Amino acid sequence: MAWVSPLVHREGVPDTRRTDAVLLLVAAVWGSSYLAARTATSALPVTVVLFARYAISAAACVAVAAAGRRGRRRCTRAELRAGSLLGVTQAVVLALETYGVAHTSAADAGLIISLAIVLTPLIDRLGGPGGLPPRFFAAAGVCVLAVGLLVCGSGFRSPRSGDLLVLAAAVVRAAHVSLVGRLSAGRELRPTQLTAVQTVVGSVLFLVPAAHGLPALVRADGATWAELLHLALLCSVFAFLAQTWAVQRSSASRASLLLGTEPVWAVVVGIGLGGERLTVVAVLGALLMVAGTYWGQAVEAAHRTALRTEPAQVGPPVLPLGTG
């Protein structure tokens, strides 16, 4: 980001501690998005929450993109086409996540959605070369077991509708991230402009469904508006800009490790601030989910390095992943 001054030591060496702190802050903000979305949807219809989040984010992203263009066109045709398509898929992800978190706990939602980390390489390699090693599928199996323990954490029962919606969101998110990589390959797509297009598209998509609830949005209290601003400005705009700045100054593996703590923060925020509880079985599921996603991520990264392919993009140029 040209408008952000690089953080460096006096000797000109990048300040790793500050960069790591920014990446951890981004992960914590994303983790907090699940509780924020759950709280907001308890006061407003889900479609209204989604529209408000997108509209506020769009206004901020368009302003940032306009301020940083320096005489260049706001968006190229390629950015408009890619951003429009990704805006639709991202809207589907956020709709599934937000509806899901409204009917499950923030902690469970943050953990289940992390399944996208191991699903993305699987979807990305469909129909293409470069199969994944058996260890990766073992890690994916650990994650699937973890999901089963999470949704049955209070006793073996049918999964809650919210759990299934978040699980569907993880699948769509993985496809969305894969689509980002394919649309960005060989093209010069500026992340800020691409994100601005996506937020505008999302605002348009949710305007009509949210229209009947807009009077409730106007009458919403200060606490609800604080949640909406948190989702739009911190979980979307700030997290995206901070992530982009930090990833440019860190290695892909280091950034992935730090950003991958998002589900841990979702649990911490859900329990610490939301008063949620995890049973012993659910705790075991949470530990397996974190272990499985980190294992799968490490196996995929090592396999990619061995094949001498380009490093996978950490944090695609789209809205941050939480329901954030």
N, C-alpha and C positions, 0 to 999 in steps of 0.2 A: 504494500500500500504506500503510494508515494507521499500521501499526506501524513503518514505516521513516521516519526523519526526512529531509526534503528536504535535499540538499546545495546550499547557496547561498553566494554571496559575501556579504560584509558589507552590500553595497548592496541585497541581495535579488535579484540577477540570478542565474539558474541557472548553476551551474558547468559549462560545456560540456565542459571538459577532463575532469572527473571522470565526467560522464555518458558521454562517448565512451570513456573507459577501461573503464567497466563493460560497455558494449556490445561492445568488443573482447575483454574477458575472457570474456563469454558465448560469442562466436564461437570463441574459442580452446578453451574447454571443450567445446563441441559438436564441434569438429574433433578433439579428443583422444578422443572417444567411440568412433571407429572402431577405433583401435588397442586401446583398452581392451576392446572387445567381442571383437575378434579374439583377444586374449590369454586372456580369460576362457573363450571357447569352445574353446580348445585344451586346457583342463583339465576342463571340465564340458560336459555335453550342452547344446545350444542352448536347449531348453525349460526346463532348470533355470536357466540364466542369465537368461532372460526372466522366469521366475516370481520369482526372487530380486530382480531389479531392480524389478519391479512391486510386490512385497510391501513392500520397504523404502521405496520411493517413496510407496506408499499410506499407510503408517504415518506418515511425515513430513508428507504433504499433509493428512491428516485432522487431525493435531495442529495444524498451522498454521491450517487452516480453522476448527477449534473455538476456537482462541485468538483469532481475529479476528472472530468473528461478533457479539459485543457484544449479546447478547440476541435476535438474529435466528435464525430457523430455520437449521439447518445447510445444508439444500438445499431449494429450492422444487421443485414438481413439474416445472416447465419445465427446471430444471437437472438433475434426475434423468433425465428423458427424453432431453434433448440429450446429457448426459454419458454415458449408457449407449450410445447409438448411436455417438457419437464414440469411446467406449472400444473398441468393436469394430473400427472402421476404423483407429484408431491401433494396436491390437494387430496387425492385419494388416501395417501398415507396418513396425513394429518386428520382427515375425517375419521378413518378407522381407529387411529390412536385416541382421538379425543372422545369419540363415542365409547371406546373401550374403557378408558380410564374413568369414565363417568359411572361404570358398572363393575369396577374392581378396585383393588387398592393401588395407590401410587407406587408402592414398593414392588408389587407383583408386575405391574405394567412396565416399569423400568427394567426389570430383569428379563421378562419375556421378550421385549422388543430387541434386546441385545442378541437374540437368536439370529438377527439379520447379519451379524458379523460373520457367521459361518455359512449362512445361506448365500451371501453375495458371491463368493468365489465359485460356488456350485452353479449358480445361474449364469455367471459371467462366462463359464466354460462350456455351456450347452451348445452343441453343434460346432465346437471349435477344437483345436489341438491342445495338447498339454494337460492330460489328466492329472488329478490330484493323487498324492500318495495315500495308502491305506490309513496311515496315522491320522490324516485329516478327517476321514469318515468316522474313526474312533472318537475323535473330539466332538464331531457333530452328534454322535450317538450319546455322548455324555450330556450335551446340551438338551437333546430331546428328553432324556431321562429327567433332567433338571426341571424342564417345563412340566412334566407329569407330576413331579413332587410339589411344585409350586401351586398348580391348580387344584391339587388334592391335599393341600397343606393342613386343612382343618378336618380331614377325614376323607376317605375315598368316596367320591361323589361325582356327579356330572359337572364338568367345568362351567364356571360362570360365563354368561354371555360376554361380559367384558374381557375375560381371558381369551376367548375365541376371537374376538374382534382385534385384540392386540396381537395375537398370533398371526392373524391374516395381515395385519399391518406390517409385521416383520417380513413376511413373504413379499409383499408389494414393495416395501422399502428396499429389500435386496435387489429386486428387479429394477427399481428406480435408480439405485446407485450404479448398477451395471449399465443402464441406459445412459447415464451421465458420461461414463467412460467411453462408450461407443460414439456418442454424439460429439464428444470433445476431441476424439482422436484426429490428429492432423488439421485441426482448426484452431484459429486464434479467437477464443471466446473469453472475454473479460468477465471474471467472476462477479464483480459488482453489478455490471449491466445485466448479466444472466439472472442474477437473483432478483433484481428490480423487475424484470419481465415476469418472473414466476410469481412474485407477490401481487403484481397487478392482475395477472390471470386468475390467481386464487381469489382475489377480491371480487372480480366479476362473477366467478363461478358460484360464490356463496351469497351474493347480493340478493338474488330472488328468493332462495330458500330461507334467508334470514329476515326478509322484508317484514313479515308479520310480527316479528319479535323486536324490531328496532325501537318501538316505544318503551319496551322494558329496558333496553340498553340505555336510553336517555335517562330513565328513572333509577338506574343502578346506583348503589351507594358507593362511597369512596373506597371501601375495601375491595369491592368487585372490580372497580376501575383500576385499582392498584395491581390486581392479578392480571388483568388484560394488558396493562402497560408492561408488566414484568414479562409476560409471554411474548409480546411483540418487540419490545425494545431491547430487553436483555437476552431472552432465550433465542431470539431470531437475529436481530440486527447486530447487537453488540457481539454475541457469540460468533457470528459469521465473520465479522471484521477482525476480531481478536484471534480467532482460529487461523484465518488466512495469514495474518501478520506473523503469528508464532510458528506455523508450519514452515513458512519460508526461511525461518532461522533455526530449524531443528531438523534432525534426520527423520525419515519416514517411520522407522521402527520406534524411535523414542516418542514421537508424536502419537503414534497408534497406541502405545502403551499407556500414555497419560490420558488421552481422550477416551480410551477404553474403560476408564474408571467411572464412566457415566452411570451404569447400573448400581454401583456401590453408593454413589451419592444419592440416587433415587431412593435406596433403602434408608440411608441415614436421614434424609429429609422427611420421608414418609413416616418413619418411626419417631424421630426427634421432634418434628414440628407438627406432623399430622396425627400423632397419637395412635398410629397403626401398630399392630402386633403381628409377629411371625411365630408360628408354632415351630417345634423342633424339626418336624418334617420339612416345613417351608424353609427353615434356615439351612438345612442340608441341601435343598434344591437351589437356594441362592448361592451357596458355596460351589456347588457343582456347575452352575451356570457361569459364574465368573471364571472358574478354572477351565471349563470347556471352551469358552470363547477365547481366552488367552492362549490356550494350547492350540486351538485351531488357527488363530491368527499367526502364531509363531511358525506353525508347520507350513502354512500357505506362503508366508514371507520367505522362509528358507527355500521352499520349492521354487518360488519365483526367482530368487537369486541364483539358484543352481541352473535354471534355464536361461539366465542372463537376459531376462526380459526387463522392461522398464519398471521402476518401482510403482506400485499401485498408488493412486492418488489418495492422500489422507485428508478426509473431510472434503467431499466434492463441492464444487461451487454452487451450492444450493442452500436452501434453508437448513439450519442445523437440525439434527435428527430427532431430538427429543420430542415431546408432543408440542410440544417440544420439539 
